[in-house]
Amino acid sequence: MGLDWGIGRYETTAEELNPVAAVVVERAGITSGDRVVDVGCGTGNAALLAARLGAQTTGVDPATRLLDVARARAAETGVAATFVQGDAASIPVATASADVVLSVFAVIFAPDPVGAAAEMARVTAPRGRIVFTAWIPEGGIQDCVGIFQKAVAEAIGRPAGPPPFAWHEQKALASLFGPHGFSVEVERGEIAITASSAREYLEIQGRDHPMSVAGRALLDSRGMAAVVGERALGVLEAANEDPGAFRVTSRYVVATAKRA
Ligand SMILES: C[S@@+](CC[C@H](N)C(=O)[O-])C[C@H]1O[C@@H](n2cnc3c(N)ncnc32)[C@H](O)[C@@H]1O
């Protein structure tokens, strides 16, 4: 079974990434009455923005706790949206029923990219579009994540596998969506990740981010957490753009797939 993104407190990262959800919703050109599906909706960032524009919105995520948070946010803000448990490999909506399929840093975690792309294509209406984001694997934050991932793989004795699917590369995406009759365009975006210091950023991640919470527990149990944490801190401090605090710019792509 994959990571349960309900552990920790993903809400902290969701707040940080909300500006990207706004970019995605804007790029998707959502208008009132559009049928929108947000795949890997988490706490509902993009889904709620789409619903606020009058879209008939369904958020889908494997993590039940995050769906509860999304429902609570919808209720608190008086927004109508539906949130259902599901996975990119099996999206619980009818074929050709979505005018817009969104996924903000979420489908990139699907273990089977080919299956996930096929599912997103299946649910998209003939004149519909798919808009999603993927991190560009460079920069201090991605390097830091890589350090923890490598350490966890070593700790559990997992052999080095093939590199992850290149969700950030237009050619790779064209090969994924092309067979379903979609052409793909990619544009770049960036977001500044900030904290009062690199150490504080690392502490917040370790406490709140589901991947870090799971990774830290494992590294702790092997007595590796302190050494790996110091290594990650060194990378973050070297990448820090703000001498008085902590700021690292992370780059991502917004990919738009439309039927050719
Ligand atoms: C980085 S969070 C992004 C959440 C949300 N889209 C946002 O912008 O805050 C990744 C999300 O992907 C979800 N996820 C992980 N694996 C998935 C899969 N195979 N299919 C669909 N969603 C998945 C997680 O549960 C989590 O909510």
The ligand as a MOL file (V3000), in Angstrom:
LIG
                    3D

  0  0  0     0  0            999 V3000
M  V30 BEGIN CTAB
M  V30 COUNTS 27 29 0 0 0
M  V30 BEGIN ATOM
M  V30 1 C 1.1460 16.9590 -2.7060 0
M  V30 2 S -0.4910 16.4330 -2.3480 0 CHG=1
M  V30 3 C -1.4640 17.5420 -3.3800 0
M  V30 4 C -2.8580 17.7210 -2.8570 0
M  V30 5 C -3.6570 18.8150 -3.5320 0
M  V30 6 N -3.8340 18.5720 -4.9380 0
M  V30 7 C -3.0410 20.1730 -3.3010 0
M  V30 8 O -2.7570 20.8890 -4.2770 0
M  V30 9 O -2.8320 20.5490 -2.1360 0 CHG=-1
M  V30 10 C -0.6080 14.9060 -3.1910 0
M  V30 11 C -1.9990 14.3190 -3.1610 0
M  V30 12 O -2.0470 13.2210 -4.0720 0
M  V30 13 C -2.8090 12.2050 -3.5040 0
M  V30 14 N -2.4130 10.9450 -4.1360 0
M  V30 15 C -1.3540 10.1550 -3.8580 0
M  V30 16 N -1.3530 9.0750 -4.6420 0
M  V30 17 C -2.4180 9.1960 -5.4710 0
M  V30 18 C -2.9690 8.3990 -6.5120 0
M  V30 19 N -2.3980 7.2410 -6.8560 0
M  V30 20 N -4.0870 8.8170 -7.1210 0
M  V30 21 C -4.6740 9.9930 -6.7620 0
M  V30 22 N -4.2070 10.7820 -5.7890 0
M  V30 23 C -3.0970 10.4030 -5.1420 0
M  V30 24 C -2.4870 12.2690 -2.0230 0
M  V30 25 O -3.4320 11.6160 -1.2150 0
M  V30 26 C -2.4270 13.7710 -1.8040 0
M  V30 27 O -3.6580 14.2960 -1.4470 0
M  V30 END ATOM
M  V30 BEGIN BOND
M  V30 1 1 1 2
M  V30 2 1 2 3
M  V30 3 1 2 10
M  V30 4 1 3 4
M  V30 5 1 4 5
M  V30 6 1 5 6
M  V30 7 1 5 7
M  V30 8 2 7 8
M  V30 9 1 7 9
M  V30 10 1 10 11
M  V30 11 1 11 12
M  V30 12 1 11 26
M  V30 13 1 12 13
M  V30 14 1 13 14
M  V30 15 1 13 24
M  V30 16 1 14 15
M  V30 17 1 14 23
M  V30 18 2 15 16
M  V30 19 1 16 17
M  V30 20 1 17 18
M  V30 21 2 17 23
M  V30 22 1 18 19
M  V30 23 2 18 20
M  V30 24 1 20 21
M  V30 25 2 21 22
M  V30 26 1 22 23
M  V30 27 1 24 25
M  V30 28 1 24 26
M  V30 29 1 26 27
M  V30 END BOND
M  V30 END CTAB
M  END
